[in-house]
Amino acid sequence: MMITELIDQDDFRAQLQAWGLAEAGRLSLTECGPLLAAQLAGPDGALWRERLQALLAKRELLHPEVLALVEGCLDHSVD
C-alpha cells in the first residue's frame, strides 16, 4: 500500500475544530500543544486521551510533526 497523503498540520487543526476546539484553526501546531495539554488535564481528559490515542493508531498516516505533538501531549498527560 502506498501512502499518498499524510494527515498534516491543517488536517490536525481541522480535526481539533471538529472535536470542539474552535480556536485551533487560528493557532500554529506548536500553539495547539498547550491547548491539548489543558484538555487532557481537564474534566474531559479521558475523552481527549482516547481521541489522541485513536490518532496514534493511524501513526503511519500522521505527518511527523503532528505525530510528535500527539505523542508529546500523551506522554505528559496524567492518567
C-alpha positions in Angstrom: 0.0 0.0 0.0 1.3 3.4 -0.9 0.6 6.3 1.3 -0.1 9.3 -0.8 -1.3 11.8 1.7 -0.4 12.4 5.3 -2.5 14.0 8.0 -0.8 17.3 8.1 -1.0 20.3 10.4 -4.0 21.7 8.7 -5.8 18.4 8.8 -5.0 18.0 12.5 -6.2 21.5 13.4 -9.4 20.8 11.4 -9.9 17.6 13.5 -9.4 19.6 16.7 -12.1 22.0 15.5 -14.4 19.2 14.7 -13.9 18.0 18.3 -15.0 21.4 19.6 -11.8 23.4 19.9 -12.8 26.2 17.5 -9.7 28.3 18.4 -7.4 25.5 17.0 -7.9 26.9 13.5 -6.2 30.1 14.4 -3.2 28.5 16.2 0.0 27.1 14.9 0.7 23.5 15.6 3.1 24.4 18.4 0.4 26.6 20.0 -2.0 23.6 19.9 0.2 21.8 22.4 -0.8 23.8 25.4 -4.4 23.8 24.3 -4.3 20.0 24.2 -2.5 19.8 27.5 -5.3 21.8 29.1 -7.9 19.5 27.6 -6.0 16.4 28.8 -5.8 17.9 32.4 -9.4 19.0 32.4 -12.6 17.1 33.3 -12.8 15.5 29.8 -9.2 14.3 30.0 -10.1 10.7 29.4 -12.1 11.6 26.3 -9.2 13.6 24.9 -6.7 10.8 25.7 -9.0 8.4 23.8 -9.2 10.8 20.8 -5.4 11.3 20.6 -4.7 7.6 21.0 -7.1 6.9 18.1 -4.9 9.2 16.0 -1.8 7.3 17.1 -3.4 4.1 15.9 -3.0 5.7 12.4 0.5 6.8 13.1 1.7 5.9 9.6 -0.7 8.5 8.2 0.4 11.3 10.6 2.9 13.9 9.4 6.0 13.6 11.6 5.4 17.0 13.3 1.8 16.0 14.2 2.9 12.6 15.4 5.5 14.3 17.7 2.9 16.7 19.1 0.3 14.0 19.8 2.9 11.7 21.4 4.3 14.5 23.5 0.9 15.5 24.8 0.1 12.0 25.7 3.5 11.4 27.4 3.0 14.4 29.6 -0.7 13.8 30.5 -1.6 12.3 33.8 -3.9 9.3 33.8 
